[in-house]
Amino acid sequence: MKKISEITRNVVQIAVLGIFLFATAPLFAAGLVKLDIDTTDAMATLGNYDRGFYTPQVLHLKPSGGKPIENPSSKLLHLRAEISEFSSHAWLGIDTTGGKKDTTWGKNQDLTEDALNVLQTTFDNIRENKGFVIVRICYDPWYNGRSNVTPDHEWVLKHVKQLAPVLSKNTDVIVALEMGMHGAYGEMHSDTNITYDRVAEAVNLMLRNTPPELKILTRTGNYSAKVLGFDNWGVDFNIDGEKFAEIAKAKGDTMFRVGMFNDGYLGTQYDYGTWGADCNTSICREEGIAWLEKYGINTPYGGEALTTASGYQVINTPEFLAYEGFRTHTSYLNIQWNNNLIDSWKKTQFKQKDFDYDPSRVDSLTGFKYINDHLGYRFVLREAWMSDTVGSDRILRAKVRIQNVGFGNLTWNAPVRLAVLDDLEGSDLEMCPTPTYYDLPDIDSRNIHSRTISIAGGDTVMTFDGNNEIEISAKIKGNNKTRYQVYLKIGDIAFANRIPSGIGSCGIEQPAAYLGKIYFDESVKSSINPRTLPSGTAQKKNAPFVQRERHNAIIRDGEKRYRANGATSR
């Protein structure tokens, strides 16, 4: 925080070892206290399941008698729902016994109420499991890689319109829709029914029939470009070009809703054909990544990382991801594929320093752990200033600095709230008091952005550094002469900070950032109360003061008032 940092530097400059001096008048006028909290990343793998490594699970939807997934295989599920029985081009079984049984095929028909209910129940079960899901829907029976299974285009469009209401109803658990619908594995290849125009029409139909919260991904940058209205990709798909600016203006927010998934990730410098080799006719890696960097800032990106094909450049390393992952905002990968590559990451030490993730500090910092912990967002509370005492105006004010050290950002608008609960430090209660929550609707959690990287010719500059300043003001309830614990909650997201000691078992139950404690005193007229600075080094009663603790300058105030009312020290 620029302003706060300047204040801190000024305070440190005037401090004399062993002597308490007084802060500058503007700081008193703000009435904020810098809190003595642990602001390091604990380097723990967090249970935020709208990002990370996923587990795939297949759901076979039938006209009748289908069964939903009752036990999702992980908290982040890759739901591979297939509707092969609704395509006359999809063969479900084949005669391999010399003519003793017939080959069976699907049938072009509307999706039945039974099939849609099975899909809905599966989403309900994922929600009940407190999980999230990446959805892909296609016509490949049991996701076995069969070619030419996509039905005639008119049926694809019908099915899109029939699926849209169910998808729209479940955006709270859907991380993204990988718009399969076409080809083997739903990856838009191995099918003569696929054209760029047909894919674009189907995706745009889904966009029109679903809410903005549903992010829709195609298999390659070329397909996404066609969806957005580009034709001459080698010339026009340049985020700094006039044509791109024209289309971006026309598309508006849709530009930030369409992304891509990558099931050839890092296997070659072209990601197995995901990016083009001929930049005149296709979108090459740098153009595509520049697009994801700017327009995929709150759109999920991920897929399956692969081993390197023979003769190609090796880029599937944790160190490469520690650079490019921040540009693409990579948020999810398949834990099962490629298993050989995943195993190699688990056996290889991470070789570079990245903020708190420093190999010199940890004996077993593997490449896998670094990737696993940095997929998507990762919030670390780096600094907090807060009202030490809340007066009769009941206004609690705070400033916090959150550093997002993950590859990406939140892809959904998680509500931001303060949680305030009685400070029962040292108590051993069977049930903790219920926190009182105060919504902070003016704070958009999607804007807690990660590191930015600039490319200038051959130079690469990692700026970051993901520092996000947030100002908080909330009118709270409270009992006079009472102390409270305060937490910053973003959805139910776990922060990377260590759980602080000395706040009691009730505080540990909060999946949030612990800010500190406040004292409620109605005898104080205003929570923001400019005070007259004392002269010399004499400290007047209840006046704030600066205390040197190692490298920090801690400003204290409400402690004396709290103790004056008969309480013990913090």
Secondary structure, 3 states (H helix, E strand, C coil): CHHHHHHHHHHHHHCECCECCCCCHHHHHHCEEECCCCCCECCCCCCCCCCEEEEEEEEECCCCCCCCCCCCCCCEEEEEEECHHHCCCCEEECCCCCCCCCCEECCCCCCCHHHHHHHHHHHHHHHHCCCEEEEEEECCHHHCCCCCCCCCHHHHHHHHHHHHHHHHHCCCCEEEEECCCCCHHHCCCCCCCCCHHHHHHHHHHHHHCCCCCCCEEECCHHHHHHHHCCCCHHHHCCCCCHHHHHHHHHHHHHHHCEEECEEEECCCCCCCCCCCCCCCCCCCHHHHHHHHHHHCCCCCCEEEECCCCCCCCCCCCHHHHHHHHHHHCCCEEECCCCHHHHHHHHHCECCCCECCECCCCCCCCEHHHHHHHHCCCCEEEEEEEEECEECCCCEEEEEEEEEECCCCCCCCCCCEEEEEEECCCCCCCCCCCCCEEEECCCCCHHHCCCCCEEEECCEEEECCCCEEEEEEEEECCCCCCEEEEEEEEECCCCCCECCCCCCHHHHHCCCCEEEEEEEECCCCCCCCCCCCCCCCCCCCCCCCEEEEECCEEEEECHHHHHHHCCCCCC
